[in-house]
Each structure stands twice: as structure tokens, then as C-alpha cells.
Amino acid sequence: MTAELVRGQNHPLSQAHLEIRVSAGTPVVVAATLGDDGGTVRGVEWVAHPGTPTLPGLEVSRQAAADHRLAVDLDAMPESVHRVHVLLSLPQAGGGPVRFGAVAAPFVAVTGLDGSEVASYTLTGLGSETAVVALELYRRQGAWKVRAVGQGYAGGLAELLTDQGLPQAQQLASGIHEAVAQGLARSVQAPPPRTADGDRSRQTAASALGPDQSGPASYGTQDHQNPAGPYASQGAPGSPPVPPVAVPGTGQPPGPAPADPSAPGPTPPPTGPAGGPIDYSHPRRATSAPPPPPPTAPPAAPGQPAQPVAGDATGWSMEERLYNQIWGMFEDLARTTAAYRSAVDFAESRLEKEIDQVLSDPRSRIGGQGDAAREAALARQTQLVDQARQALDRDLAQLVAEADVVEPALPPAFAGWDNPVWHAYRVPMEIPMALRIGDLGLPESDRLRIPLLVRLPLERGLWIDSGRTAMADDVFVDTHERRRLAMESAVAHTARLLAVYPADEFTVHVVDPAGSGTQALAPLVRAGVLAAPPARGAAGVADVLGRLTQRVDLVQMALRGGVADSLPPDFDTAQQLLVVNDFPHGFDDRAVTQLRYLADEGPAVGVHLMMVADREDAAGYGPLLDPLWRSLLRLTPVPDDHLADPWVGHAWTYEPALVPPGSGVLDMVLRQVAAARTKRS
């Protein structure tokens, strides 16, 4: 069970490998300090921050974001370290809020690597503070504990670090904010050269990929739902962190643009604040992978890339290999695009520098010397951008070829609704490891889409946004149409969940107070796969929420008492999904409280939530619902670039996994699910 801490309360930690999740209503900077037995930070080398994100046993995010994940390995902490403080600070640049009292209360949680929550703390009561010590992990008599601190500082990071005994507090605070402002965390170095044999092996991916458990990335949203990456440090003190999973890349991105203004040439990799090269490796890499070995591609012709093969990754099964291969494709696309953008940025900055040099010399303003110098600078910029684009196009072509062989080989749980594999669909006997809920893409790669997979069973609910999105074309979609599209998207996700679970192992409840989702829900109702007809009105809402809340309480009591086998004989042991449409219509204060309870406590005992809602409709509840929204993975019914990864800072465009218009695949699948359930009963 999760310990919900209040200020000053502590809780024992039984695990050494932990993640600390931070969720705020605005982008924040996260740092961490190591302290000795007196709580003193001995120097800047004891502070992990975006400019220097890794310390022995500790890794923080590299940029300001609304959501973060910090990796902690208590076993790797030096013996001299007795305290770890997690710090939150508002960025000084960017035009954001100037104090924590102006935003929703930040939320922090300590979890295991499997996503299970150990302790959580909501930092309430903040006002003029711009920096705050959120949590403290401390060593006491050989054991570690976590304490909720919540100590704020109106003077910002400098005052906070000074209070912790750091002599260079002012300089370090300025350096942290400068690192965030300059985007040092997004700088990437070119990957190693492509091997001659085109080695495409990829290693195993982890069981939980982010707050939403999603692969192929730990996703987060730009609208305050950032997947900060699930970093995990497992190395010895003083060594680089070794994350617990692996997805080595394949498509090699272009390196940084040459620094010599006179002629193109190789450029040294970007360096970090300490002078060493920036770590380009994905935060979820591992050093070993399980057998058996993946299938290998046929030998490629000299000078040609290896032919792609479906399942070209390691894993215990073909399903796991494909899952890991999708992870690898995501990483390849992310880093090759990051390198391209880095090269373009470098070319533009060098152009500006050269033009400034021309204008600063009065002699260049005489005659045509200035014009000639500008034309030469523009030509060099164009050459660099063209070189970067050629390298990007080369890698994209390889990834597109890989996608062309991977997509047809995907099992139903990973496949799009238009994949022919659905025409041979049969109700499975086992739960798959993940579920496809859409696709991800980047503007530079319109031809390529990477499946967005979430791990099963769900540990985080889904929120289908029926309100206006950030898409420019969305201004032409009226309110009624947006809500219809959102409900159709929810039905497609629900049908897919029903299809990938064995018969009678997934039960769906629907709350539709005003009946506005009747048309979209028709396939589910017609097939008879719902636990009961959609609940209507306030009475129906209260009935469904009451029964599911009672179910959560019953299971929790049985687990706490160690008598899980004593549940009633007619107890439904299947995973439960509650689909809520038109929230908050039909919800009173009690129903809202129950809904929050189900979102927080339900996933641990098999009760999951899918909401179809417009957040503005619930604005009247104020910050009461902020924890609810933060606990859900926001999806949209139309393409929208709201998902962000903290690794290289890309804004990924999400496209929902919808049934093609006019296709009968949805009805066919639901009929088989219903028939299998009838046969079991």
C-alpha cells in the first residue's frame, strides 16, 4: 500500500532501486543534493542538476518539465552520504509563474522500478516560494527512510542551497538556471559510426516504461504531463549509471555541424559542464539481454545497410522481441532527428556569428565586400543543412524499410486496426505484455510512425480529451464533433482491451449520464460485451461508482489481512475498466471523491479508469481535481503534438489508433469476444 505522507512524516524504504516521480502544474527544474551525516552539502560535486544530471546512485532530468522521474540507487550511494534531498525550483526564464502559490500543488511519489508506489506527498500550502525541498531520503542505523519536507524558499535555489551549507550556492544556482535556459540538457552528441556489418541487435526493454508504462518512450505531455524518463542508476559509486533496460539504436543520425567556418569537417562531440562529452546513450539501456538470440538479417552487400528483419531484437519470445524492436525504432528516430536539429541550430548560430563579424568591421561595408561575405556565409549554412538533411533522409529510409517489415509481423495487441492480422483474430489464452493505443511521429519524418505501446495490466488510467486541442485545424471542429470523436476513440481503445484479454478476464462498465455517447457505444452494447447497459443519470453514476469503490475496499482488506482466498465465490476476479463520458455531468461531490479514489487506488487491485472529458468543463471544482488529471495519461481523438520525451526534448505527434471508416473489423472482433464469453459461462 502507498503511504500518503504529510509534512514531516516519514516512511521506511524496503527497496534500493527507486524512482521519484514529480508532477507539477507547470514546468519546474528538479535537482537533488547529497548530504553528510550532518545534512551538509560538501560541494557542487554533491549536487545533481540539469547541467550535471548524474551522480553515483542518482540521476535527475536534464531540462525543465511539468513531470519528472529521478532514478535513485541507494546501494550505489557513497558511504559518506547520509541524506538525499529532492529540490524543485521554478525556472527564471520562459515567462512562467514566479511563485509556487500561483500553480497547482506539486506532487511527488517514491516508486519501485516496477511502478509500484511506496510513498507520496502533495506539497500544499506553498505561497511566495520559488524553490522547495520536497523530499528527503535519509540513512538511519543502516536503513533508508523517506521524509516529506515541503520547506520552501522565497529566495529561490540560491537561498535553498545556502541553507544546506553550500559555499558556492549563488554561483551554482545561476549555473543551473543558465543550463536550463540554454537547453544544455537537449544537446546530443553523434552516435558511434555505423558498424560494417550493420549490427541491428537490440536489448530487452523494461516492464514499466513511464508514468503511463508506455513504450516506446517514457512519454509526457507538454501540457503538464511530461513523461520524464525513467532513468535507473545501477552502477557502482563513481561509475556512470546503468539503466535496467536496453534498446540500442540502429539508424545513425548525423553528427554536429563542423565548427571550422572556412571548410566543412568533423566536429568534436558537444561537451558537458565538466568538459567531458555529453552522455548520448538512452537512459534505459542495459548491458545484458536474455536469450534466445534474435533472428539475423541476411548478409548485406558491401556498402549497403543490413536488410531489416521483424523481431530483430533480443527477448524471451517473439512478442518481446517485437516490443523491444519498436523501442529501438523509437530511439533511432528520436536521436537521428535530435542530431539533425542540432546540426541545423549550429548552422544558424554560426551564420549569425559570421554576419555579426562582417557588420562589426567597417572595412567590410565598403564596396561589395560585405555582400560577398554574407553570401559566402549563407552558402556555408546551406551546405551544412543539406549535409544534415541527407544523413537524416538516409536514416529515415532505413527506419521506413524496417517499419514496412515490422508492421505486418505484429500480433493483434501491437497491430493497427487496419492490419490483416485482425482478420485471423482469435480470443487469446494469455494476456499480452503491451497494448497499442496509437502512433507517434515527428515533423521531419511524415512517412514514419512508431507504435505507442502501454504495458499491461494498466497501471495508469487514460483521459480522452474531448476539449479543444492545440491542433491548428481543430478550430474547424465544433464542440459536438470533438466529443463524438473522443467517444469513438474511447470505444476503439476499450474494444482493443477486450480483444487482447482472455475471455472473462476483462470487465467493462460505462457511465454515460446524459446518453450523449449512445451512438458511439452502439458496437459494445450490440455485441453484449459490457457488464451492464451504460449507466444514466446521477443515480446510475452513484450505483456504478459505489459498486466499484466497494470492490476496491474489499480487495484491499483481503490483501491486508492475507486472506485473498476468502473473497466471495461469486466475486468477479477480472480486471475492471470504468469508462466515464461527459464528466462532470451527473457527478456530485461524493461521486467526484469516489472517482478520485478509484483513480488512485483502483489500478493496484485491477480497477482502471478511462475518462472522456473536457478539462474546462470541470474547472468549477478548482484544484480539487488536479491530482486526478495528473494521474491519467492524456490522449486526443485527433493528431496532436502534446506528448514529449525528456531524453532529447522532442514534441511527438500522437495519432489515436482508430478503426478505419467503413471497416467491419471492430464488430467482428467484438462478436468473437462475446461468443468466447458465452462459451465459458
CORLIN-V237330 format. One line per field, one symbol per residue. phi: phi as a letter, one per 20 degrees, with the letter a starting at -180 (. if undefined). A space follows every 50 residues. Layout:
BEGIN
phi=???
END
This chain:
BEGIN
phi=.feeedgnecbfdedeeccdecccebgcedcbddcefeneefaffdcebg fcfccgnbbdfebfbfcccdeccffefgffedbcdeddbefedomefdbf fecfffccbdcffenffebcbdeenfcefdbbeeccececlnddcdcfdm eecfenfgfffffenefegffffffffffffemffefcdfffgfffemgd fcefefecdrgdmedebeebdfemcffffffbecefgndffdfecbbgec feefegffeffebfafdgffdegenefffefffdfcdbbffefffdffge fgndffffcfneberebfffffgfffgffffgffffffffffffffffff ffffffffffegffeemdffffffffffffffffffffffffffffffff ffffefgfeffgfeeffefgfffdfcffecfffbcecqccbcgfcffdcd geddfdffdbfdcefeefdefffffedffffffffffffffffffffffe eggmdbdddcdcgemfegfffggffffmeefaggfdmfffffffffffff ffffffffffemcgfefggeffeffdcddddmfdfndefffffffffffe efgfcnddccddbdgffdffemfgegffffedeeccecgbedecdefcnf eeeecfedfggnfdfffffffffffffffff
END
